[in-house]
Amino acid sequence: MDKILITWGTGRLWKACRKIFPDALYPSSKDMDITDPQQVKTYISQNKPDSVIHLAALAGIPDCEKNKEKAWNINVEGTKNILTACRDNSVSKFLYLQTACIFSWEDAPYDENSLPDPKHYYWFTKAIAEEIVKSYNSDTLTTLIARTNFTTMPWEYEKAFTDRFWTYLFAQWVAKWLKDFIKDNKWEKIIHICGERKISMYDYATLGWSKVWKMNLWDYSWPNLTRDMSLITKKWETYKIEDSDYNDN
Ligand SMILES: NC(=O)c1ccc[n+]([C@@H]2O[C@H](COP(=O)([O-])OP(=O)(O)OC[C@H]3O[C@@H](n4cnc5c(N)ncnc54)[C@H](OP(=O)(O)O)[C@@H]3O)[C@@H](O)[C@H]2O)c1
């Protein structure tokens, strides 16, 4: 199998990815700070991966609203730094994990041809990064954007929304999908990786054995959140969340 580099040390996909890609390189932000072009260049030229899966991001919505410069540097400049190092060091595949939140939240469900219309700074930086990823696609570097929404189990929070809907997936499905896809030679430019049905966050959170309290959008004041982020796909299969092992995320 290709030598794979996954840009992130401790994110939510950590456990699932380590199981699926035990031999991959997982630099933390200390090993390779993606906002430092020289460090990125050095790490990639020394380790010579064949494929890069780019997950590192400032991913919290309030975090990005409060720290816009940091969000821009990590999510936009950081993505550009990695792509440049990949291009200059003969990396052949670059996969960018994108959030479903780049859409307007009024016209769900969204397929691969839907147009991004981000409402918050996190989503804005991710949408700009997506355009940069597309612009680096070439005969020698194939780039792919995989849009998804996933989370780990048990549910990370005390409460979950009853009136926010997603086609959620467990992290383990996303990691498995990454493996299938990285082996594939015929890459689409944009793929949606999604569950087969729309589900509220609360129903999802309580699928396993989690003890979670109900909340709704009236209980939350800032920033405004998406009510329906459902994705559909015209290019890939969908996943049945009930087929997952809830305790294996
Ligand atoms: N969670 C979702 O539902 C979801 C859905 C779709 C797409 N995504 C995308 O999936 C990716 C991972 O999301 P997540 O929820 O796992 O995020 P997360 O838990 O917040 O993890 C983000 C990771 O980025 C790393 N990072 C931050 N700044 C960095 C820097 N300057 N240099 C190197 N690494 C840095 C962090 O590493 P350190 O801990 O070492 O700082 C951390 O491991 C993101 O691109 C996100 O947009 C997430």
The ligand as an SDF file (V2000), in Angstrom:
LIG
                    3D

 48 52  0  0  0  0  0  0  0  0999 V2000
  -16.2490   16.5810   13.0000 N   0  0  0  0  0  0  0  0  0  0  0  0
  -17.0100   16.6060   11.9080 C   0  0  0  0  0  0  0  0  0  0  0  0
  -18.2290   16.3560   11.9240 O   0  0  0  0  0  0  0  0  0  0  0  0
  -16.4140   16.9060   10.5730 C   0  0  0  0  0  0  0  0  0  0  0  0
  -17.2150   16.7860    9.4510 C   0  0  0  0  0  0  0  0  0  0  0  0
  -16.6760   16.9810    8.2110 C   0  0  0  0  0  0  0  0  0  0  0  0
  -15.3500   17.3360    8.0740 C   0  0  0  0  0  0  0  0  0  0  0  0
  -14.5850   17.5010    9.1690 N   0  0  0  0  0  0  0  0  0  0  0  0
  -13.2030   17.8660    8.9520 C   0  0  0  0  0  0  0  0  0  0  0  0
  -12.4090   16.8180    9.4540 O   0  0  0  0  0  0  0  0  0  0  0  0
  -11.1850   17.3420    9.9160 C   0  0  0  0  0  0  0  0  0  0  0  0
  -10.9480   16.8640   11.3260 C   0  0  0  0  0  0  0  0  0  0  0  0
  -12.0280   17.3260   12.1280 O   0  0  0  0  0  0  0  0  0  0  0  0
  -12.1080   16.9820   13.6650 P   0  0  0  0  0  0  0  0  0  0  0  0
  -13.5300   17.1920   14.0660 O   0  0  0  0  0  0  0  0  0  0  0  0
  -11.4270   15.6810   13.8880 O   0  0  0  0  0  0  0  0  0  0  0  0
  -11.2470   18.1830   14.2630 O   0  0  0  0  0  0  0  0  0  0  0  0
  -10.5540   18.2790   15.6610 P   0  0  0  0  0  0  0  0  0  0  0  0
  -10.9700   17.1750   16.5550 O   0  0  0  0  0  0  0  0  0  0  0  0
  -10.7230   19.6860   16.1320 O   0  0  0  0  0  0  0  0  0  0  0  0
   -9.0100   18.0480   15.2820 O   0  0  0  0  0  0  0  0  0  0  0  0
   -8.3080   19.0070   14.5410 C   0  0  0  0  0  0  0  0  0  0  0  0
   -6.8550   18.5630   14.4210 C   0  0  0  0  0  0  0  0  0  0  0  0
   -6.1440   19.5640   13.6690 O   0  0  0  0  0  0  0  0  0  0  0  0
   -4.8400   19.6650   14.2060 C   0  0  0  0  0  0  0  0  0  0  0  0
   -4.2550   20.9920   14.0150 N   0  0  0  0  0  0  0  0  0  0  0  0
   -4.7810   22.1820   14.4080 C   0  0  0  0  0  0  0  0  0  0  0  0
   -3.9150   23.1810   14.1060 N   0  0  0  0  0  0  0  0  0  0  0  0
   -2.8360   22.6100   13.5050 C   0  0  0  0  0  0  0  0  0  0  0  0
   -1.6130   23.1050   12.9820 C   0  0  0  0  0  0  0  0  0  0  0  0
   -1.3190   24.4230   12.9760 N   0  0  0  0  0  0  0  0  0  0  0  0
   -0.7400   22.2190   12.4600 N   0  0  0  0  0  0  0  0  0  0  0  0
   -1.0090   20.8960   12.4570 C   0  0  0  0  0  0  0  0  0  0  0  0
   -2.1390   20.3470   12.9420 N   0  0  0  0  0  0  0  0  0  0  0  0
   -3.0440   21.2070   13.4740 C   0  0  0  0  0  0  0  0  0  0  0  0
   -4.9940   19.3940   15.6900 C   0  0  0  0  0  0  0  0  0  0  0  0
   -3.7640   18.8110   16.1040 O   0  0  0  0  0  0  0  0  0  0  0  0
   -3.1200   19.1270   17.5270 P   0  0  0  0  0  0  0  0  0  0  0  0
   -4.0580   18.5470   18.5240 O   0  0  0  0  0  0  0  0  0  0  0  0
   -1.7870   18.4420   17.4610 O   0  0  0  0  0  0  0  0  0  0  0  0
   -3.0380   20.6300   17.6160 O   0  0  0  0  0  0  0  0  0  0  0  0
   -6.1580   18.4050   15.7680 C   0  0  0  0  0  0  0  0  0  0  0  0
   -5.6480   17.0930   15.8610 O   0  0  0  0  0  0  0  0  0  0  0  0
  -11.2880   18.8580    9.7720 C   0  0  0  0  0  0  0  0  0  0  0  0
  -10.6740   19.2220    8.5450 O   0  0  0  0  0  0  0  0  0  0  0  0
  -12.7680   19.1160    9.7180 C   0  0  0  0  0  0  0  0  0  0  0  0
  -13.0820   20.2930    9.0090 O   0  0  0  0  0  0  0  0  0  0  0  0
  -15.0810   17.2860   10.4260 C   0  0  0  0  0  0  0  0  0  0  0  0
  1  2  1  0
  2  3  2  0
  2  4  1  0
  4  5  1  0
  4 48  2  0
  5  6  2  0
  6  7  1  0
  7  8  2  0
  8  9  1  0
  8 48  1  0
  9 10  1  0
  9 46  1  0
 10 11  1  0
 11 12  1  0
 11 44  1  0
 12 13  1  0
 13 14  1  0
 14 15  2  0
 14 16  1  0
 14 17  1  0
 17 18  1  0
 18 19  2  0
 18 20  1  0
 18 21  1  0
 21 22  1  0
 22 23  1  0
 23 24  1  0
 23 42  1  0
 24 25  1  0
 25 26  1  0
 25 36  1  0
 26 27  1  0
 26 35  1  0
 27 28  2  0
 28 29  1  0
 29 30  1  0
 29 35  2  0
 30 31  1  0
 30 32  2  0
 32 33  1  0
 33 34  2  0
 34 35  1  0
 36 37  1  0
 36 42  1  0
 37 38  1  0
 38 39  2  0
 38 40  1  0
 38 41  1  0
 42 43  1  0
 44 45  1  0
 44 46  1  0
 46 47  1  0
M  CHG  2   8   1  16  -1
M  END
$$$$
